[in-house]
Amino acid sequence: MVKITRRKVGALLGLLACGLGAASLASASASGSSPAAEAQALSKEVRDLAPASEAELTNIYAKASEVAAQAGEPSPSGMETTVATMGSALTMADPDSTDPKAVIDPRTGAPWSESAVDVVAMRGHFALTQVPVRKGAQAPTGTSMLLFIDRQTERVDGIYLGTNSYDLATLNPTVVKWGEP
């Protein structure tokens, strides 16, 4: 698994001149239970995060599609998104990662792990050829990609590439899926 976080994603951010495009959205609940029951079951940190509006979802889709295209995958499959905290998203992506509370968000003074993010998961064949790598090293590649988009700045704060499939419903039972399931 390749992890590219806020510090390393700068080279890729310059490539994200995303326009807004229409997307057909299908909101789905992972558990099939009522929205009220799901809301009660959520942890406080996720419950306090407002779901993305349709306009925000269109922007998220456009941004994620652009990142995928820049990574060599013009038609990713299984694209879906949910709202979470950076800490819970990082823990899902890489349970062995360093403590996300160690980095402080300069806007809020709170741990970066408490920042609200839109998490986007997708499948395809990705290669991050635009990011710096050590001399002689190959570009990071993977068949699954996770994006973490800061909800305040709408900036891509993290990219994970790997071969795992991710269940976004473990972060938040309300998951929006685009295209095929």
VMD Tcl script that draws the C-alpha trace (Angstrom):
set ca {
  {0.00 0.00 0.00}
  {1.25 3.47 -0.85}
  {0.25 6.36 1.38}
  {0.45 9.93 0.15}
  {-0.68 12.47 2.71}
  {-1.01 16.26 2.88}
  {2.75 16.83 2.72}
  {3.27 14.63 -0.34}
  {0.21 15.46 -2.41}
  {1.31 18.98 -3.44}
  {2.58 17.86 -6.85}
  {-0.71 16.19 -7.61}
  {-2.83 19.12 -6.41}
  {-1.62 21.31 -9.25}
  {-3.23 18.87 -11.65}
  {-6.67 19.13 -10.09}
  {-8.32 21.85 -12.15}
  {-11.69 20.19 -11.76}
  {-14.80 21.37 -13.51}
  {-18.21 20.41 -12.19}
  {-19.96 17.63 -14.05}
  {-23.33 16.04 -13.63}
  {-23.36 12.71 -11.88}
  {-26.21 10.35 -11.34}
  {-26.23 9.65 -7.67}
  {-27.67 6.72 -5.83}
  {-27.57 7.01 -2.08}
  {-27.37 3.66 -0.40}
  {-27.31 2.47 3.14}
  {-25.01 -0.44 3.87}
  {-27.17 -2.04 6.50}
  {-30.64 -1.60 4.99}
  {-32.05 -0.33 8.30}
  {-33.93 2.95 8.67}
  {-31.96 6.23 8.58}
  {-33.13 7.02 12.13}
  {-31.77 3.73 13.47}
  {-28.49 4.28 11.65}
  {-28.12 7.80 13.02}
  {-28.55 6.52 16.58}
  {-25.90 3.87 16.03}
  {-23.25 6.28 14.76}
  {-20.45 7.41 16.99}
  {-20.56 11.05 18.08}
  {-17.65 12.01 15.83}
  {-19.47 10.85 12.69}
  {-22.92 11.98 13.85}
  {-21.64 15.54 14.12}
  {-20.60 15.57 10.44}
  {-23.27 16.82 8.07}
  {-23.76 14.70 4.93}
  {-22.66 16.20 1.64}
  {-25.26 18.10 -0.39}
  {-26.00 17.15 -3.99}
  {-23.86 20.06 -5.23}
  {-20.99 18.96 -2.97}
  {-21.37 15.37 -4.20}
  {-21.12 16.57 -7.81}
  {-17.90 18.42 -6.91}
  {-16.50 15.40 -5.05}
  {-17.25 13.16 -8.05}
  {-15.59 15.59 -10.46}
  {-12.50 15.94 -8.25}
  {-12.21 12.17 -7.73}
  {-12.66 11.51 -11.45}
  {-9.92 14.02 -12.26}
  {-7.51 12.45 -9.75}
  {-8.26 8.99 -11.20}
  {-7.67 10.25 -14.76}
  {-4.37 11.87 -13.72}
  {-3.41 8.51 -12.19}
  {-4.00 6.80 -15.55}
  {-7.52 5.46 -14.90}
  {-10.12 7.39 -16.93}
  {-12.98 5.06 -15.94}
  {-12.66 3.86 -12.35}
  {-15.25 1.38 -11.12}
  {-17.05 1.08 -7.82}
  {-16.66 4.78 -7.02}
  {-18.32 5.69 -3.72}
  {-18.04 8.29 -0.97}
  {-18.94 8.93 2.65}
  {-18.19 11.47 5.36}
  {-15.80 10.66 8.21}
  {-13.03 12.12 10.30}
  {-9.48 12.00 8.99}
  {-8.49 9.81 11.94}
  {-11.14 7.16 11.34}
  {-10.42 7.18 7.58}
  {-6.66 6.80 8.12}
  {-7.22 3.97 10.59}
  {-9.46 2.15 8.09}
  {-6.93 2.64 5.27}
  {-3.89 1.65 7.28}
  {-4.49 0.25 10.78}
  {-0.70 0.23 11.39}
  {-0.20 3.91 10.52}
  {1.21 6.37 13.01}
  {-1.12 8.11 15.42}
  {-3.06 10.68 13.35}
  {-3.49 12.84 16.48}
  {0.20 13.71 16.26}
  {-0.44 16.27 13.49}
  {-2.24 19.49 14.45}
  {-4.60 21.25 12.01}
  {-3.35 24.87 11.89}
  {-6.86 26.20 11.13}
  {-8.44 24.80 14.27}
  {-5.59 23.92 16.62}
  {-7.22 20.49 17.01}
  {-5.62 17.21 15.97}
  {-5.77 16.68 12.20}
  {-7.48 13.38 12.94}
  {-10.61 15.31 13.97}
  {-10.87 17.12 10.61}
  {-13.95 16.23 8.58}
  {-13.20 14.59 5.22}
  {-15.09 13.16 2.30}
  {-13.63 9.70 1.73}
  {-13.80 8.41 -1.85}
  {-13.03 4.79 -2.74}
  {-12.63 3.46 -6.28}
  {-11.13 0.55 -8.22}
  {-9.02 0.55 -11.38}
  {-5.38 0.58 -12.44}
  {-3.71 3.61 -10.93}
  {-0.16 4.97 -11.19}
  {0.80 8.25 -9.53}
  {3.40 9.31 -12.08}
  {3.16 13.00 -11.09}
  {4.38 12.58 -7.52}
  {8.06 12.76 -6.60}
  {9.80 9.43 -5.99}
  {13.34 8.48 -5.04}
  {15.76 8.25 -7.91}
  {15.39 4.84 -9.54}
  {12.08 4.09 -7.81}
  {8.90 3.45 -9.77}
  {5.73 5.50 -9.45}
  {3.28 4.25 -6.81}
  {0.67 1.92 -8.32}
  {-2.41 0.07 -7.13}
  {-5.80 -1.33 -8.07}
  {-7.71 0.53 -5.37}
  {-7.55 4.19 -4.46}
  {-8.80 6.09 -1.44}
  {-8.99 9.88 -1.52}
  {-9.43 12.08 1.54}
  {-10.93 15.48 0.61}
  {-10.97 18.12 3.36}
  {-14.57 19.31 3.80}
  {-13.60 22.91 4.58}
  {-10.98 23.55 1.91}
  {-12.15 20.94 -0.64}
  {-8.47 20.05 -0.99}
  {-7.23 16.50 -1.49}
  {-5.40 15.85 1.79}
  {-4.50 12.22 1.24}
  {-4.30 9.46 -1.34}
  {-3.90 5.77 -0.56}
  {-3.11 3.25 -3.29}
  {-3.21 -0.46 -2.69}
  {-4.88 -3.71 -3.61}
  {-7.42 -3.87 -0.76}
  {-11.12 -3.25 -1.13}
  {-12.44 -0.81 1.44}
  {-15.85 -0.90 3.10}
  {-16.77 2.75 3.61}
  {-19.81 1.68 5.63}
  {-17.40 0.90 8.48}
  {-16.83 4.67 8.69}
  {-20.41 5.81 8.18}
  {-23.43 3.72 7.11}
  {-24.54 6.38 4.62}
  {-22.52 5.74 1.46}
  {-23.17 7.37 -1.93}
  {-22.32 5.16 -4.91}
  {-21.78 6.24 -8.50}
  {-22.11 3.91 -11.46}
  {-21.96 0.17 -10.99}
  {-22.12 -1.34 -7.48}
}
mol new
graphics top color blue
foreach p $ca { graphics top sphere $p radius 0.5 }
foreach p [lrange $ca 0 end-1] q [lrange $ca 1 end] { graphics top cylinder $p $q radius 0.2 }
display resetview
